[in-house]
Amino acid sequence: MPGTPSSPPGLPAAVPHSLLEDAIAIFTGVTLISVGVALFTSAGLLTGGTAGLAFLLHYTAGWGFGKVFFVINLPFYWLALRKFGKAFALKTFIAVALLSLLTELQPQFLRFADLQPLYAAIAGGLITGTGFLALFRHRCSLGGVGILALYLQDRHGWRAGKIQMGIDCAIVLLALWSVEPSRVAYSVVGAVALNLVLAMNHRPGRYMVV
């Protein structure tokens, strides 16, 4: 598959993940991410990526979130299909659909009566980053910035976590135009926590993505 690193000389060839392993990893990763999203939203924090950008455009320009989110992601899905293949694009589509379903159902099972914003930012970022790590290691993402980060890592060797951290922080900082600074500051903490997990654990040569 394009963008998949080969095994280093002298080491046995990496064994591809099975369909069952991919399914379990996608469910696990998306479930973790949905919990992180619940922590962020319950504390009134923001998020990065294309979802964060779509929310900003929705709040500032009044455009419908769903339409903006769909349009913003179009070039990224094309990139996923062209550079990473049909399997990656299909798994990403499944992950996006599953996250949409879980976030709709989750309020029936998970509620936070009292949540401190700093704790929500750190815990939510770490949990969400671990979820993304599970998806990335099984050639899957949640679209948008995640696809671009994986492409740049495979193409140029840049760490996906650092790329996504920079973009996420930039998007969150744009919220200073419409959100109080304290919420933006906590959201930046969450974005840093999330992407530190990726920067430390998803890097060229440390894990063979198969």
FENJODA-V440239 format. One record per backbone hydrogen bond with DSSP energy under -1.0 kcal/mol. NH is the residue of the N-H (numbers start at 0). CO is the residue of the C=O. E is the energy in kcal/mol with one decimal. If there is no record, write none. Layout:
# FENJODA-V440239
nh-><NH	NH>
co-><CO	CO>
e-><E	E>
This chain:
# FENJODA-V440239
nh-><3	10	21	22	23	24	25	26	27	28	29	30	31	32	33	34	35	36	37	38	39	40	41	42	43	44	51	52	53	54	55	56	57	58	59	60	61	62	67	68	69	70	71	72	76	77	78	79	80	81	82	83	88	89	90	91	92	93	94	95	96	97	98	99	100	101	102	103	104	105	107	108	109	119	120	121	122	123	124	125	126	127	128	129	130	131	132	133	134	135	136	137	138	139	145	147	148	149	150	151	152	153	154	155	156	157	162	163	164	165	166	167	168	169	170	171	172	173	174	175	176	177	178	183	184	185	186	187	188	189	190	191	192	193	194	195	196	198	199	200	201	205>
co-><0	7	17	18	19	20	21	22	23	24	25	26	27	28	29	30	31	32	33	34	35	36	37	38	40	39	47	48	49	50	51	52	53	54	55	56	57	56	63	64	65	66	67	68	72	73	74	75	76	77	78	79	84	85	86	87	88	89	90	91	92	93	94	95	96	97	98	99	100	101	104	105	105	115	116	117	118	119	120	121	122	123	124	125	126	127	128	129	130	131	132	134	135	134	142	143	144	145	146	147	148	149	150	151	152	151	158	159	160	161	162	163	164	165	166	167	168	169	171	172	173	174	174	179	180	181	182	183	184	185	186	187	188	189	190	191	192	194	195	196	197	202>
e-><-1.9	-1.8	-2.5	-2.5	-2.5	-2.5	-2.6	-2.3	-2.7	-3.1	-2.6	-2.2	-2.3	-2.3	-2.4	-1.7	-2.2	-2.6	-1.9	-2.0	-2.3	-2.9	-2.3	-1.4	-1.1	-3.1	-1.6	-1.9	-2.4	-2.2	-2.1	-2.3	-2.0	-2.6	-2.8	-2.1	-1.0	-1.0	-2.2	-3.0	-2.1	-2.3	-2.7	-1.6	-2.2	-1.9	-2.0	-2.4	-2.4	-2.6	-2.8	-1.7	-1.9	-2.9	-2.6	-2.2	-2.1	-2.3	-2.3	-2.4	-2.3	-2.6	-2.4	-2.1	-1.9	-2.7	-2.6	-1.1	-1.9	-2.6	-1.9	-2.3	-2.5	-2.5	-2.5	-2.3	-3.0	-2.0	-1.9	-2.5	-2.6	-2.4	-2.6	-2.0	-1.9	-2.4	-2.2	-1.9	-1.8	-3.1	-2.2	-1.4	-1.6	-1.3	-1.4	-1.6	-2.9	-2.1	-2.4	-2.5	-1.9	-2.5	-2.5	-2.6	-1.6	-1.1	-2.0	-2.7	-2.3	-2.2	-2.1	-2.9	-2.5	-1.9	-2.3	-2.6	-2.5	-1.3	-1.4	-1.9	-1.6	-1.9	-2.6	-1.6	-2.8	-2.2	-2.0	-2.2	-1.8	-2.1	-2.3	-2.5	-2.5	-2.4	-2.2	-2.0	-1.2	-2.8	-2.2	-1.4	-2.7	-1.9>
